[in-house]
Amino acid sequence: MYHFLDQLFEKSNIPTNTAPEETLFHSKYHFFKQLLSHNNKALQLINNLENLLFVPQPFTFDEVLCQCEELVGVVYELAEDLNALSQGKYPGLFSSSEKIGIQVLRGLSRQRKLERSCLVLPLVGLSHENQARVGGKAANLGEVSNRAGLPTPQGFVVTAYACHHFLRSSNLYDAIRGELKGVDIQDTDHLEAACREIQKMILNASLPEDLESRIYYEAREMASELGPETRMAVRSSATGEDSESSFAGQHSTVLNVTADTILDAYKEVVASMYTPRAVFYRRSVGYRDQDMQMCVLCLNMVDARASGVMYTQDPNKPGERKLIISAAWGLGVSVVDGSMPTDMWQVTSSGNIETVTVHKTKRIVMNPAGGLHEVPVDPHLQDQPCLGEDDVAKLAEYGIHLENHYKLPLDIEWAMDQAGKIFILQARPLNLLMSEEEHPSPDSGEEGYAGHELVLQGGSTASTGTASGPAFVLKTEHNLSAVPQGAILVTTQTSPMYVSLMSKVHGIITDVGSVTGHMASVAREFGIPTLVGTENATSVIPHGEEITLDASRRAVYSGRVMALIRTKPQINLMKGSPLFRLVKETLQNVVPLNLIDPKQADFTPEGCLTLHDVVRFAHEKAMSEMFCICEDIQEDTCLAVKLHTTLPLNTYILDLGGGFNRQPEQGVTDQEGIASKPFVAMLRGMTHPGVRWGRRVEVESNGSAAISHVEINHDPANKSSRGGPNYAIISDDYLNYSARLGYHFVTIDAYCGEQVNDNYIVFLFKGGAADISRRTRRALMISTILKRLGLRVEHKGDMVRGEIKKYDCPRMMEKLEFIGRLLGSVRLLDMVLTDEAQIPWYVEQFFKGNYTFEQ
């Protein structure tokens, strides 16, 4: 970014070994340049960190930690730069920077404490308050059974502490971190490869002896109580699951498990924390690995005649207050993964029931030899609804009871055994979308669709909205990495496998699937328009062709239908997550700016409460140090270059590098030889044709004064030129101008570079030849003009201080040009301003270009 000191001593016009003050001078500027660079970097990092909380894009803990570590280092370098620049005036800034930096990094690195508990807990003793120990699914099922009083299967939970015990004793934590380090969740192939290795390690690891014996004992006890033919459902119940983020379908469930196979099933569920879809989802919604432990729920498996899912409200139209039930014959696996057609019921608040029955040829049941298998549905049942009206009414009663108990809409899994008894298998919060009234529909006028063929009509809306993009017809799950950014995914069935694509695709269309399935739940969380159960999408939608999906109206059109396209508000998936809360808390020591006014008593190193405060303090004090840099220059002008202009001023230039267009000859340069952007701008204003430096004051006998014009000899050898010596210390981007113009003093310190954060102008004006009242009036006029130019101004007596920061270089140069005009215009006005009422007229004349104030 900065190049003006790359060859500092080679470019300098001042010898580097002749004067000690010159070495100090160059050293100060060197540290000032470093400080500006570090200041800009620190502000950029602070802005990046703050944006994490407001820009709806996922971020990882490693990203946050890396940026915070870098910021702490840069802030400490700022403290070093300032102390080097000021020759050690602010030693307290080191301790403040260190103290705040330690607070930030400790806050991020603190580990979540896992409560030591039993390895296994029975379901009969659990409720909603036990989530930290047994996970959301198990805690909610305990709540349903023990407090809401509804039937659930019997069972037990292998706790979060047990999982921690397993991973720690097997030395798997470090190995897992190593595999996932640097993995970009958008890189599907890399993510899948890392996850395969982690799952293999977990499945091959041995369980601790005490955990193994406890699981075996509980499984045998269940078999002893319920009979030797008892089979178990071994289900995930990770901490954080079934909460604000559903984790729907992200972790494994192993069904038809015996006491002999339960240990392998337990490890399979633990390993499912590291499937590609689970890692993608977890990081997308703001969970670190350490924020979750896999609890495992082991339930007596219901030999289901029918199973399914119930939503206590329609997630796409919550205002209609309809309860939705979906069901299939046999086990409910096909309902939640969307692999088979399902019957649907809608139950209104008044008790009316709408039924949609589909043709069902297969069902999933337990295989006596282990695992699951598909069997044909008896012909007389294939077109019969899975539930009778009494069953639907009973389920609706259960749903309403649970919604009232939890006081929020719910997503409920259920199963009906061969005797017709209904069991609740799971209950979790249901994510709702905005209603159609809150989220108005796009214009659907036929004229907007001209030239766009209706390719498909039908199916069910799983997630509302519209989207367009090239259709990617995926007929196998084994080439997910081939799905391009911005595509509309068209596939045979819904599947949790597609979760890892949800940051890439604009929409999803499936042949088979249910609005109550796991993928539909996640699509709503991610705000992906999704249409399921279309029956023939993969056949009628051409691969690679641009299409427009209107999921709300269950339609697909050819091409890009502009009348339909409406962008949904981006959803911040991470808001409220453990990582989001951690970053928000940590940034309280980073972002807030408490040191605002340099005049306040707390504007000290000890007053810095955040890293932003340290940055502000260092930049403000660095500007003050550079403002006084001329104090380091002795009046020995042999070290400087004489400036030859038409101005009646003795001006000497010290070049820090890049300040000249050409090498000065015999120690003299002219205005055309100046390359320094701020100095060029100010000289352009000072030499403006409307500004007349050749003026003097005529004092009448009655004491009044008037300005008259005289010709002045501008010979550079003329020693009678007014004022001096005046110094301009320059580089290509920097100017420090210190001048005595008659009886008043002016100092201007300015930086005009490429980075807006670095740019500033500081202006100081004081003194005059008239009495204090007249000098004060001139100072008031100057302050009024500076305010009109956008400077923040302080005015006391005959002193004016103005400051402006963070404008781009062209605008800074424009303001410096006006300041140059101002210096020549007001030079003698202290003698003629006899009344404060005159000031508004003079100010207006200045901005009209009447710099001589002629009437």
N, C-alpha and C positions, 0 to 999 in steps of 0.2 A: 504493500500500500504506500509506504513512504520510501522515496528514493533520494531525498534532498541531502542525506548525510552519508550516502554510500561512499563518496570520495571526498569527505568533508575537508580534510586538511590539504588535499591536492587542489581543490577548487577555491579554497579561501584566498582572498586577496591580502590577508593579514598574516604575516609570518607567525609560525607556531612556536617559536622558541625565543621570542624577544621580550615578552611581558607576561608576568605571572597572572595579571588580571585577564589577559586574553585566554589563557588556558582555562580559567574558571568560567569565563564567558561561554566558550565552546562546550565545556562540560555541562553547564546548565542546559544549554539548548539540546544537547544529546539526550539528557534525561527527560527533558520536556517532550521530545519526540517519542521516546519510549513510553512515557506516561500516556500520551494521546492514543497510541496504539493499544495499550493495555486497557485504557478507559473504553475505547470503542468495542474491544473484544468482550469486556465485562458486561457492557450494556446489551450486547447482542445475546450473550448467554442468559442474562436475566430475562430478556424478552422471550427467548425460546422456552425457558422454564415456565414462565407465566402463561404462555400460550398453551401449554399442556392441559391446563384446566379449562380452557375456553374453546379450543379447536377440537371438533369431534373426530379425532383420529386416535387410534390405539397407540400406546407407548409402553415400553418395557422398563422394569426396574433398573436394568443395566444401563439403559440410555440415561435415565435420570441421575443415577449415581455417577456415571462418567461425566456428565455435564456439570454436576455440582462439584466434583473433585477438580475439574478444570477451572471452574469459576473461583473456588477457594484459592487455587494457586495463582490465578491472574490478579485477584484482589490483593494478595500478599505482595505480589510484584509491584502493584500500584503503590503500596506503602513504602516499598524500597525506593521506587522512582522518586516519590515526593520527598523523602528524606535526603536522597542524594542531590536533588535539585535545590533543596532549601538548606543544605549543609546541616542536616540533623535537627531541624526545628520541631519535628513531630514524632518523637520516639514512641509515644503512647499509641500511635496508629498500628504498630506492630502487634501489641497485645490485644487491641480491639479486634483486629483482623483474625488473629489466631483464635481468640475466644469464640467469636461468632462462627468461624469456619468449623471448629470442633463441634459446636452445637448442631450445625447443619449435617455434618457427616455422621455424627453419633445418632441423630434422629433417624437418618435413613438406614443405618446399619443395625439398629436394634432388632433383636430377634423376637418373634412372637413366642410367648411362653406357652408351652403345651402342658395343660394340667395333667399331672400324674393320676391315673385312675386304674380301675380294674381292666383287665384285658378283655373281658366279656361281660355284658350286662343283659339281663332278661328284658324282653319287650314290656312285660307287665309293670315294670317300675319306671317307665319313661314318659316324658311329656315334652312340650315345646321348649321348655327351659334347658333341656339337655343337649341342645344342638352342638355345642362346642365339643362335647365328648363323643356323641354318636352320629353326628351329621344331621342334615335337614330331613332326609327321607325317613330315617328311623324315629327321630324326635316327633315328626308330624304324625307318623303312624301310631306312636304311643299316645299322642294327644287325641287322635280319633277314637282309639279304643278306651283309654283310661279316663278321659274327661268328657268327650262328646258322646261316648257310650254306644258307638256303632261297631258292628262285627268286623274283626280283622283276623288274619291268620295268627297262629301262635309262632313264637320265635325268639331269637336273641340277636345281639349286635356285637360284632368284634370291633372294639373301640378305636378312636383316633390314636390313643396312646399305644395300642397294640401295633398299629401300622408303623408308628415312629420307632417302636422297639424293634420291629422286623427290619426296617431299612437301615437303622443305625447299627444293629448287630451284624448285619451282612455287609457293612461298609459300602452301601449303595448310594448314599447321598452325594459323595464326591464324584463318583462315576457318572451319576445322572447329570450333575452340573457340568461335567466335562463334555458330555455328549451334546448338551443343549447350548453350550456357550457359543455365541455368535450365530446361532441359527436364526435365519429370517423366516418367519412363519408364512410369508408370501411365496417362498421358494419351496414348492410342494415336494419336489424330489428330495431336496436336502432334509426337509422336515420328516418325510417318511423314512429315510434311511436312519436318521438319528433315533426316531421312535422305535424302529425295529430292534436296534441294538439295546435300548433301554428295556423294552419288554422282555427280550431274551434273557437279560441279566436277572430281572425280577423272577421270571418263571424258573430259572435254573438255581436260584438261591434257596438255601435251606431255612426253614422257619426256626426261630428260637425254640428250644425244647419246651419251655413253660407255655408258650403261646400254642404250640402244636397240641400239647396235652389238653389245654383248656377247650380248644375248638372241638377236638375229638370227644371230650367228655360231654359237652353240651349237645352235640349231634346224637350221641348214643342215648342220652337222656330223652331227647325228643322222640327217637325211634322207640324207646321203651314205653313211653307214655301213649304214643299215637299208633304204634304197631310197626312191625318190621318192614312193611311195604311203604312206609313214609318216604316221601320225596321232598326235597327242599328247593326253594328258589333262593339263590345266593345273589344278592343285589347290591349295587353300589349305594353308598349313603355318605358321600364325601362332605366334609365340612365346607359350607358355602353353597352346596347343592340345594335345589328347591327353595332358594331365597329370592332376593331381588333378581338374580340371574338364575335361570331355570336349570342350565346344564342338561337340557332335555336330550336324551339319547346319546350323550357324550361318553358315558361310561358303561361298562359291560354288566349284563345280567346273565347268570348261568342257571339254567333251569333243569329240573329232573336230576338233582344231585343227591347221591346217597352219602351215608356216613363215611364210606370208604373213599369217596372221591372229593370230599369237601375241602381238603387242604389244597388240592390243585385248583379247585374252583375259587377258593379264597385268593390265591396268588394271581389267578387270571383277572379277577376284579381289581385287585391292587394295581396290576400292570396296565389296566385300561386307563389309568390316569395319564398314561403316556402314549395313547393313540394319537395320530396326527390331528384328528378332529378335536380331541379333548385339549391338546396343547394349544391349537389355534384358537379355540373358543375361550379358553382360560386367559390367554394373553390379550385377546380382543376385548374382553370385558373387565380386565384390570385385576386379575388374580395372579400373584406369584406362586411358584411351586410351594414356598414355605407357608403361604396363606391357606393351603388345603392339606388335609390328611384323609386318606381313604378309610372310612369306616365301612364295614360290610354287614349288611342285614341278611340274616339267615331265617327264612320263613317256611313254615309248613306249606307245601305247594297245594293249591286248590286244583282238584281234578275238574276242570271247567267245562261245563256244557256250552257256555257262551261267555265272552269277555269283551271289554272295551274301555272307552274313555268317556268321561262326562265333563263338559264345561258348564259351570253354573251361569255363565253369560256368553253370548256370541261375541268373541273377541274383536270381530270386524264391525259389529253394530251394537255396542254395549247399551245404547239408548233404548233398544227395542225390548230389553229384559226377557230374552229367550234363553232357555236352558237347552243345551245340545248334548245328545247322547249318540255315540257311534258304537257298533258292535259287530262281532263276527262269531261264527261257530268255533268252539274249541278255545284254545289259549289266545290271549290278546296280543301276541307278538306281531301278528300281521296288521293289527290296527295301529299300533304305535310306530311301526316302521313303514307303514303305507304299502305293503307288498301285495295286499289283496283287497278286493272291493268290500265295502262295509255298508251295513244298513245304518240309516240315520233317522233320528227323531228330534223334533223341535217342540219344546214344551213351553207354552206362553205362561205369563204370570197368572192368567185366569184359569189355567189347567187344560187349555186346548192342546191337542197333540197332532202334529203333522208328521207323517211317516213316509220315508223313502226306502223302499226295499229293493235290493239288487240281487242279481243272480250269483250264487255262491257255490262253486263247484268243489272247493277244497277247504280243509281246516287243518290246524296244527294241533297236535296232541303229543302227550308224553310217549316216548318209545320205551317199551318194557326192558329193552336191552340197554337203555341209557340215552340221554339226549332227547331231541325232538324229531318228529317227522311229519310229513304231510300225508293225509289220507283223504279219500273222496268223501264228500258230504252225501248222505243218503238222498237219493233222487227226490223223495217227497219233501225234503227240507230245503232244497237248493233255492227255491223261490219264496220260502216262508220267512217271515221276520224272526230274528233270533230271540226277540223278547215279546211277550204278550203285553197287553195294555196295563195289567196289574203290575208287571215287572217294571215297566217304564215309570209308572206312578210311584212305585216304591223307590226306585233310583232317584227320581226327581225329589222325593221327600228327603232322602239322605243328603242330596246335594244342597237343598235349601237349608237344611239343618246345619250342615257344615259351614256354609257361607255365613249364616248368622253367628255361628260359634267363632269363626275366624274374623268376621267383619270385613271380608274382602272376597272378590271373585276367585274361584278355585278351578284348577285342572285336576281331575280325580280319575285314577285308574281303578277298575273294579272287575270282579269275576263272579259268576254264578255257578255253584257246584251242581252236580247231577241231581241233587235233591231240590234244587231251586232256591237255595239260600244265597243271598248276595253278600259278598265280602268287599270291604274297601282295602285296596292294595297300596294306594299312594294318594296323598293330597298335597298340592303345592300351589302357590300364588299363580294366578293367570294374568299374563300381560295383556292389557287391552290397548287397542288403537283408538285414535280419535274417531268420534262419530262422524257421519256424513255431514251433519249440520256444522260441526266444528271444522271439518276438512272438506270444503266445497268441491263439487265435481267439476271436471273440465267441460267445456262446451261440446255437446255431442251432436250438433247439427249435421245433417247429411252432407251439406255443402263442404264441410271440413274434411270429409272422407273421400272426396272425388279422386278417382284414379287409384284407390287403395282397395284391393280385394279382401273380403272377409274370408280369411283362411280357416278359421276355427271358431265355433261358438259352443259353449257348454262347459262342463266341469264345475268345480267348486272353488270359491275364493278362499285361499288359505291366508293370504296377506294382501291387503288392498294396495292400489296404486297403479301407475302406468310406467312403462319403460320401453325403450327401443334399443335395438342393437342387432348384430348378426346372430342368427340362430345357430347354436352348436348342438347338434343332435347326438347325444351320448348314449350309445347302446350297450356299453359295458362300463363298470366302475374302475377299470384298471388303467385308464389313461386320463386321469383327472388333471395331470400337469399340462395336458394339451389344450385345456379350456382357456381361451384367450381373455384378456381384460376387456370388460364391457360387453360380453356376450349375453344372449338370452339362453340359458341352459334348458334344453328339451330332452327329457329322459323318460324311461319306461315307468319308473316308480319313485316315490319319495324315499329318501334314505338319510340317516344322520351322517353318512359318509360325505355328503355334499356341503357340510358346514364349513369345511376348510376352503371352499370356493366362494364363500359369501362376501369376501372383500373384493372379488374380481367380477362376479356376474352382476348384471343389471336386473335380471328377473329369472324366474324358474317356471317351467311348465312340465307337467307329468301326465302320463297315461293313466296311472293308478295312484291312489293316495287319498288320505283323509285330512280334513282341516284340523282334526284333533291329534294328528301324528306329531312325532318329535320334531321332524324337519320343519313342519308348519310352524311350530312354536318358536323355533330359532329364527326362521325367516321373518316372523313378526318382530322379534327382538332386534334384528338387524335392519328392519325396514325394507326388505326385498319383496317387491310385488311377486306373488306366487299364485299360480292356478294349478289345481290338482284334479285328478280323476277325470281327465278329458277323454279317455279311452283310446284316442287315435292320434295324439299330437305328434308322436315320432314318425307316423306314416304320412301325415298331410303337410307338415311344415318342412320345407326344403332346407337341407343343411347349408349353412353359409349365407343364406339370403337375409337381407335386412327385414326385420319385422317389428311391429309395435304390439306390445302386450297391454291390454286393459284388464287387469285382474279383477278390478271392482265390478265390471260388467261382463266378465267371463268371455272375453273376445280377443281374437288375435287377427291383426291386419297385416297385409303385405306393405313393405316400405316403412318410411318414417312419417307417421301421421301427426303433423305439427299441432293440429287442433286438440289432440289428446295428451300430448306430452306435458306433464306437469311434474316438476321436481319436488319430491318430498323433503321436508326439513330434515337435515342430517341429525341422526340420533347419536348422542354421546353415550356409547355403550359402557364406558368406564366410570361414568358419574356414579358416586355412591359406593364404588368397589373398595376393597382394602387398600389397593395401590393408590387409587385416586385420593382417598382420605389421608394416606401417609404423605403423599406429595403436597397436598393442600396444607397440612400441618407443618411440614418442613419448610415450605416457601414463606411462612410467616417470619422466618429468620433470614430471608433472602430478598423478597420483592418490596415490601413497604418502604416508603421514603419518609423518614421522620425529620431529617435535617434539611429544611427548606430555606430558611432565612439565615444567611451568613452573619447577620447582625445580632442574632439571638445568642444568649449566654451558653446555650447547650450545643452550639456549633463547634464542637471539640472532638478530638479522637475518642474521649470517654463517652461522648454523647451518641456515638454510633451504635445503633441497636441491630442493624441488619447489614448484609453485604452491600446492599444498594446505598446505604448511608456512607459506608467507607468509600465507595466509588464517587459519590457526590462530594464528599469532603476533600478527597485527593484532587479532583479536577478543579474545584473552586480555589483551593490553596495554590495549586500549580499556576493557575491564571494570575493570581496575586503576585507570585514570585516572578513570573515573566514580565508582568507589568512594571516591576521595579528593576528590570535587568540593566537599564542604562546606568544605574548607580555603580555598576561594576566597571564602567568605562571611564578612564581618565581623559582629561581634556587634551591629551597628546594626539593631535589629529594625523600624525605621520602614519598611524596604523590604518587609516581609513581612506576612502576614495571620495574626492570632492564632487558634488553634484552641480552641474552647470544647467540652469534653467532660466526662464524669464522672470522667475520669482525673486524678490529682493530678500533672499534668505541664505544664510551660510549653512549649508546642509552637508553633512558627512555620512557616508554609507559604510557599514561593516557588513560584508557578505558572508553568510554562513554556508553558502553553497546553492547554486542554481538561481541566484538573485539577479545575475546579469545576462543579457543576450550575447554580449561580446566582451572580450577582455578590455578593461579600461586602459587608456593610454596616458602615460605620465601622471598617473594618480587622479585622472579626471574622467568622468563619464557624463553623458547627457541623458535626457529623459527617454530617448529612443533606445538607450542601452539597458534600460531596466526591464527585467523579466518577472520580478516578483508580482504576482497577481494582486495582492492587497495594496502594494505600494503604487502599482500602475493605476489602479482605480482611484486612489486618493489623489495622486498627482493630476490625473485627468480632471478631477473636480477642482483642485487648486488652480489649475491653469485654464479653466473654463473662460471663454472670451467675455462672458458677462461679469466675471469677477475682476474687480480692479484693485490691485494691491497698492498702486501709486496714489495714495490719498493721504491728506494731513488734516488736522483739526485747526480751524480758525476760531479764536476766542474773542468775542466782542467785549466792549467796555462794560456792558451790563452783566457780564458773566455767562451769557449764552454761548453755545458752541455750534459750529457748522462744519461739515466735511467738504473739503475742496480737493480737486484732482491735480496732481503734478506729474511731470515726467521723471522717471527714475532711470539712472544709468545701470544697466544690468550686466555690466562687465564682470565676469567671474573673479577678476583680480581686485575688484572694488571692495575695499575693506569697510566701506561705510554702509554696506547692506545691513538691513535691520536684523537684530537678534543674532543669537548663536553663541557658540557653535550648536547647531541642531543635529541630532543623530537619528539615522534610520538604520535599524538592524533588520536585515532581510534574509529570506530564503525564497525559494520559488513559491511557497505557500504562506509565508509568515512575514509579519511586519511589526516592529516595535518602534514607534516614532515618538521622539521626545524633543519638544521645541519650546524656545522662548520667543514669543511673537510680541515684540515691544515690551509691555509691562505685564503680560499674562503668560501663563504656562499651559502647555497642552501635552498630554501623553495619550497615544493611541496604541493599543495592543490588539492585533487581529490575526486570525488564522482562517484561511480560505482553502480547504482541501477537498478531496473527493468525498470524504465521509461526513455526512451532515452532522453526526454526533460530535465531531471534533471542532466544528466551526464556531467562531465567536468573534465579537468586537467588544473591547472595553475602551471607554472614552473618559478622559479626565480633563477638566478645564478649570483654571483658577486664576484670580488676580485681575489687574487692570490699573489704569492711571488715575481714574476718577475717584470720587469719594465712594464710601461703602454702599450708599443707597443706589447710586447709579450703577456700580458694579453688580449689585444684587439684581437690578432690573435686567441688565444684559444676561446675567446667568439664568434668570427666569425665562427670558426669550429663548435662549439656547435649549433649555430643558423642554420647553413646549415644542420646539422643532424636532428634537430627538424623539419625543414621545410620538409625534406624528410619523416618524420614520420607523416606529416599532420598538424602540429601545426602552428598557426598564430604567427609570431615571431616579436619582437622588439629587436633591437641590438643597443646599444650606448656604445662605449668604451668597458670596461670589463664587462658590464652588459647585460644579456640576459633575456628576458621575453617571454615565450611561452604560448599559450592557445589553447585549443581544446574543442569543445562542441558537444553534441548530437550524440555521437556514442553509439552503444549498449555496454553492460557490457563486453562481451568477447574481443571486439576490444579495449576498453579502458584499460583492463588489459594487453593486448599485448603491447600497447604503453608504459604503466608504466614499464613493464619488460625491454623494450629497454632503457627507461630512467634510470633504475637501473644499467644496464650495462654501460651506458654513464657516470654515476657518478664515477665508478671505473676506467674507461678507460682514462678519461681526467684529472685525479687528478693532475698530475705533468706536463702536456703538455705545460703549459705556460713557462716552463723553456727551452724547446727544440725547440719550433716553432720559428725559426729565419727568416723565409721568408713566405710571404702570399701565394706564389706559391706552398708551401708544402700542403696547406689545402685540395685541391681536392683529393690528394693521401690518406691522413689520413681519409677523409670521406668515400672513397671507401673501404678502409681496414676495417673500422668499420662495414660496411654493409656486408662485406665478412666474418665477425666473427673473424678478427684478432684484438682482443681488446688490445693486447700488442704492436701492430704496429711494429712487428719484420719484418725485411726485409729478 
